[in-house]
Amino acid sequence: MSFRDFLDKAESQGKLVKISKAASKKLEIPAVLAELNDKPVLFENVKESEFRVAGNLCVSKDAFANYFGIKSNELVPKMINAIANPSKPEVTDNAPCQEVEMEDVDLSKLPILFHCSKDGGNYVSSGVFVVRKGNGVQNLDYHRSMEIGKNRFSIRVVPNRDFDNAMKESGDEMDAVMCVGCSPNVLLGAATSVASDVDEMHIANTLEPLKIVKAKTSDLMVPADCEFVLEGKILKERADEGPFVDLTETYDVVRQEPVFEVRKITHRKDAIWHGLLPGKLEHRILMGMPREPTIFKKINEAGVKCLDVNVNPGGCSWLHGIVQIDKKSEDDGRKAIDAAFDGHKSMKHVFIVDSDININNPLEVEWAMSTRFQADRDMVVKENEKGSSLDPSSDPNTRKTTKVGFDFTMPVGEEKKHFVKAEFPKVDVKKFLE
Ligand SMILES: Cc1cc2nc3c(=O)[nH]c(=O)nc-3n(C[C@H](O)[C@H](O)[C@H](O)COP(=O)(O)O)c2cc1C
């Protein structure tokens, strides 16, 4: 299902908010998206551009589950399967994303959003970058891109990840393509972090079959049904990037970052731009969800049965994890804490709960804390650990942090009966209301 098919589905389910009044890409559209928060929105009339803008599509795990036609707790096994079994997409030479070739490259014609008043410029934050690594395998990931000219962006590249390594391997300039308006399977595939010999497009294809097409000006393969394709190269040149609101909704600093020079833009007819609000739910879900399978796997490898994981938005979908286990022995909670930190190295706090706690309901998790947890017995404190560069409270130079694991599980033996939640009888309440 393409990005626009997903929008159509949201509309048919009565979830899509359509805005026909003119709205500006500068602050107005982001403000409306932020206000409507978890509702998908389509802006049909953008003041500065002929193109429409849509956002807030993938704002929850339920939205992804709805897209794939599965239950929310089936997402982690689905991602584990896709990561373990990447598969080649079908190649086409007839791609919607190449229906229209723009005559000249002029980024000001695109509805690139200016999100917050202190931002360094207009930013693309939904763009999936495709590059080829030194081993010949493609890499998909995200790089927020600040518009700095008619055909240029400065893009944030976190050091020592695949994209940065590909830049170093290329030794010089590197072909790159930015795809905007990608389907959720591509968005999710691009957000995974996998072995360097795996093409994340193949993970996306196992999540849901897709077609790919060769870009017009390089040998890079791009999703055939995305909305926009911006083809160009990463230059050796560096330029100011930032300030920009990051995942934690706090401002990231200005750095000297690589320049992406665009040489061709193609798009679908009546193309729809994907506006993704930094720090808000869509950004968070895309960051956190792909860490859930890695945590799940490590806990099971440690001999504890993990049932589900939620790298929850309350913890910026990065710094906190809630883990549901099927507890069989007294030390399962502690084992799960260690394994969870191993499965997501940037996580700062992890909360382990039993199978009767809904990990998507903060009230239930807090209830487990209030009734099943004693800090001196059930808390694991790990001082002086390497933390996340995104956490403003970690040491700004070393990123050292204190990690804490909270075991909110019940005892397994005879004592358990004191901790089980009482159940009220089930009743068909309608009978009493008629
Ligand atoms: C919405 C979103 C925005 C992101 N923005 C950036 C970014 O600006 N720069 C960056 O280096 N990584 C960014 N990331 C993280 C990278 O995409 C992440 O490093 C990647 O998933 C890991 O891929 P790799 O294992 O192929 O290196 C972002 C992730 C998401 C989901």
PDBQT file of the ligand as one rigid body, heavy atoms in Angstrom, charges set to zero:
ROOT
HETATM    1  C1  LIG A 501      12.326  10.057  11.660  1.00  0.00    +0.000 C 
HETATM    2  C2  LIG A 501      13.784   9.784  11.872  1.00  0.00    +0.000 A 
HETATM    3  C3  LIG A 501      14.702  10.821  11.739  1.00  0.00    +0.000 A 
HETATM    4  C4  LIG A 501      16.063  10.576  11.885  1.00  0.00    +0.000 A 
HETATM    5  N1  LIG A 501      16.958  11.581  11.672  1.00  0.00    +0.000 NA
HETATM    6  C5  LIG A 501      18.274  11.306  11.652  1.00  0.00    +0.000 A 
HETATM    7  C6  LIG A 501      19.241  12.314  11.296  1.00  0.00    +0.000 A 
HETATM    8  O1  LIG A 501      18.887  13.459  11.057  1.00  0.00    +0.000 OA
HETATM    9  N2  LIG A 501      20.545  11.962  11.234  1.00  0.00    +0.000 N 
HETATM   10  C7  LIG A 501      20.989  10.693  11.504  1.00  0.00    +0.000 A 
HETATM   11  O2  LIG A 501      22.187  10.422  11.380  1.00  0.00    +0.000 OA
HETATM   12  N3  LIG A 501      20.108   9.741  11.894  1.00  0.00    +0.000 NA
HETATM   13  C8  LIG A 501      18.779  10.008  11.962  1.00  0.00    +0.000 A 
HETATM   14  N4  LIG A 501      17.874   9.045  12.300  1.00  0.00    +0.000 N 
HETATM   15  C9  LIG A 501      18.367   7.753  12.746  1.00  0.00    +0.000 C 
HETATM   16  C10 LIG A 501      18.873   6.986  11.594  1.00  0.00    +0.000 C 
HETATM   17  O3  LIG A 501      17.930   6.806  10.600  1.00  0.00    +0.000 OA
HETATM   18  C11 LIG A 501      19.366   5.689  12.188  1.00  0.00    +0.000 C 
HETATM   19  O4  LIG A 501      20.711   5.943  12.416  1.00  0.00    +0.000 OA
HETATM   20  C12 LIG A 501      19.207   4.535  11.303  1.00  0.00    +0.000 C 
HETATM   21  O5  LIG A 501      17.945   3.989  11.439  1.00  0.00    +0.000 OA
HETATM   22  C13 LIG A 501      20.268   3.503  11.576  1.00  0.00    +0.000 C 
HETATM   23  O6  LIG A 501      20.536   3.041  10.333  1.00  0.00    +0.000 OA
HETATM   24  P1  LIG A 501      21.877   2.283   9.976  1.00  0.00    +0.000 P 
HETATM   25  O7  LIG A 501      21.956   1.099  10.884  1.00  0.00    +0.000 OA
HETATM   26  O8  LIG A 501      21.628   1.935   8.562  1.00  0.00    +0.000 OA
HETATM   27  O9  LIG A 501      23.023   3.217  10.192  1.00  0.00    +0.000 OA
HETATM   28  C14 LIG A 501      16.513   9.270  12.210  1.00  0.00    +0.000 A 
HETATM   29  C15 LIG A 501      15.588   8.245  12.368  1.00  0.00    +0.000 A 
HETATM   30  C16 LIG A 501      14.245   8.491  12.198  1.00  0.00    +0.000 A 
HETATM   31  C17 LIG A 501      13.287   7.354  12.352  1.00  0.00    +0.000 C 
ENDROOT
TORSDOF 0
